[in-house]
Amino acid sequence: NIMLHTKKAPTDDIHFRRALAYAVDYDTICEIIYPGSIQSKGPVPMNIPGHDSSVEQFEFNLERAKEELRKSKYYNDLKSYPVTLSWCAEAPEEEKIALLVQANCAQLGIEIQITKKPFGSMIADAQDIDTTPNAAIIFVSPHYAEAGGMLMTRYHSSSCGTWEQGEWLQNDEIDSLIE
């Protein structure tokens, strides 16, 4: 997972977040960094009851990333809004993902500032909306085999301030749907 902070500029803009999603080279991650893995389709793993196979699956597409970026309120001032991206020191493969994202985003004019963090520091950062980075690479597994539980810890407002929810969604409609 690359969690994107929805309350901090520039990742507070849906079009900017979508541009980032299109700038991820999923095939390289699945075939080279984590050989034999399968790109997730949505936030709930395919083998978990409640997985929705109709969820949009992003693909690596820099042209579509550019289209989304042009719709962003930050498009004309990208240099003023570098993106902070943390990766977990205990998972060295994540550095390769961070560097791949950084290289792809550079082609779009987006500066990615990468920080290697011990997991404990990532937990501490996530406890406050102001210290949570724009993006964090985190592996989140379901606590039990059921989609609702995973969605609760990943996206419900009650989980803000935990390492499992770096998005700071705080959205009543999403909370209600999860409940």
C-alpha positions in Angstrom: 0.0 0.0 0.0 1.1 3.5 -0.7 -1.1 5.6 1.7 -1.8 9.1 0.4 -2.6 11.8 3.0 -5.9 13.5 1.9 -5.6 16.5 4.1 -2.0 17.7 3.3 -1.1 19.6 0.1 -0.6 18.5 -2.6 -2.1 15.0 -1.9 -5.3 16.7 -0.7 -6.3 17.0 -4.4 -8.0 14.0 -5.9 -6.5 14.6 -9.3 -3.0 14.9 -7.9 -3.6 11.5 -6.1 -4.9 9.9 -9.2 -1.8 11.2 -11.1 0.4 9.5 -8.5 -1.6 6.3 -8.9 -1.0 6.3 -12.6 2.7 7.0 -12.1 3.3 3.7 -10.2 4.8 1.0 -12.4 2.8 -1.9 -11.0 4.3 -4.5 -13.5 7.8 -3.7 -12.4 6.8 -4.0 -8.7 5.0 -7.3 -9.3 7.6 -8.9 -11.7 10.9 -7.6 -10.5 10.7 -6.1 -7.0 8.3 -8.8 -5.7 8.5 -11.5 -8.3 5.4 -13.6 -8.7 3.1 -11.2 -6.9 -0.2 -10.0 -8.3 -1.4 -6.4 -8.4 -4.2 -5.8 -6.0 -7.5 -4.8 -7.4 -8.8 -2.5 -4.7 -7.9 -2.2 -1.0 -9.2 -5.7 0.0 -7.1 -8.7 -1.1 -8.7 -11.0 -3.7 -8.7 -14.0 -1.4 -10.7 -12.2 1.4 -14.5 -12.6 1.5 -16.1 -9.3 0.5 -13.5 -8.4 -2.1 -15.0 -6.3 -4.9 -13.6 -7.3 -8.3 -15.3 -4.4 -10.0 -13.1 -1.8 -8.3 -11.0 0.3 -10.8 -7.5 -1.1 -11.1 -4.9 1.6 -11.8 -2.2 0.9 -14.4 1.1 2.6 -15.1 0.3 5.3 -17.6 2.2 8.5 -17.6 -0.1 10.1 -20.2 -3.1 9.5 -18.0 -1.1 10.8 -15.1 -0.4 14.0 -17.0 -4.1 14.4 -17.8 -5.0 14.1 -14.1 -2.2 16.4 -13.1 -3.5 19.1 -15.4 -6.8 19.0 -13.5 -5.1 19.4 -10.2 -5.2 22.8 -8.4 -1.4 22.4 -8.0 -0.6 21.9 -11.6 0.8 25.4 -12.3 3.0 25.4 -9.1 4.3 21.9 -8.7 7.8 23.1 -7.6 6.2 24.6 -4.5 4.7 21.3 -3.4 7.2 18.5 -3.0 5.7 15.1 -1.9 7.1 13.5 1.2 7.3 9.7 0.9 8.3 7.5 3.8 9.3 3.8 3.5 9.9 1.3 6.2 13.6 0.7 7.1 12.8 -2.9 8.1 11.5 -3.7 4.6 14.4 -2.8 2.2 12.4 -3.7 -0.9 10.2 -0.7 -0.3 13.2 1.6 -1.1 13.1 0.2 -4.7 9.4 1.1 -4.9 10.1 4.6 -3.5 12.9 5.2 -6.0 10.7 3.9 -8.9 7.9 6.2 -7.9 10.4 9.1 -7.5 11.8 8.5 -11.0 8.4 8.2 -12.7 7.1 11.3 -10.9 10.1 13.3 -11.9 9.0 12.8 -15.5 5.8 14.6 -14.5 7.5 17.5 -12.8 6.6 16.2 -9.3 9.4 16.2 -6.7 9.3 13.2 -4.4 11.3 13.5 -1.1 12.1 10.0 0.1 12.7 9.2 3.8 13.8 5.9 5.2 12.1 5.5 8.6 12.1 2.8 11.2 8.7 1.3 11.7 8.4 2.9 15.1 9.0 6.3 13.7 6.4 5.7 11.0 3.9 4.8 13.8 4.8 8.0 15.6 4.5 10.1 12.5 1.1 8.7 11.7 -0.3 9.8 15.1 -0.6 13.4 14.1 -2.2 14.9 11.0 0.7 17.4 10.7 3.5 14.8 11.0 2.0 12.2 8.7 3.9 12.3 5.3 2.1 12.9 2.0 2.7 9.2 1.2 3.9 6.2 3.1 4.6 2.7 1.9 3.1 0.3 4.4 2.0 -3.4 4.3 -1.3 -3.8 5.9 -2.8 -7.3 6.3 -6.3 -8.1 7.3 -6.7 -8.9 11.0 -9.1 -11.6 10.0 -10.6 -12.9 6.8 -13.4 -10.4 6.2 -13.4 -7.2 4.1 -15.2 -5.1 6.6 -12.6 -5.4 9.3 -9.8 -4.4 6.9 -11.8 -1.5 5.6 -12.5 -0.4 9.2 -8.8 -0.2 10.1 -7.7 1.3 6.8 -10.3 3.9 6.1 -12.7 4.6 9.0 -12.3 7.9 10.9 -11.8 6.0 14.1 -8.5 4.6 12.8 -7.0 8.0 12.0 -3.8 8.5 13.9 -2.7 4.9 13.5 -0.1 3.4 11.2 -2.9 1.6 9.3 -4.6 4.8 8.2 -2.2 7.5 6.9 -4.9 8.9 4.6 -6.7 10.9 7.3 -9.9 10.4 5.3 -12.3 11.6 8.0 -15.3 11.1 5.8 -18.7 10.5 7.3 -20.1 8.9 4.2 -17.3 6.3 4.0 -17.6 5.7 7.8 -21.3 5.0 7.3 -20.7 2.6 4.4 -18.1 0.7 6.4 -20.3 0.5 9.4 
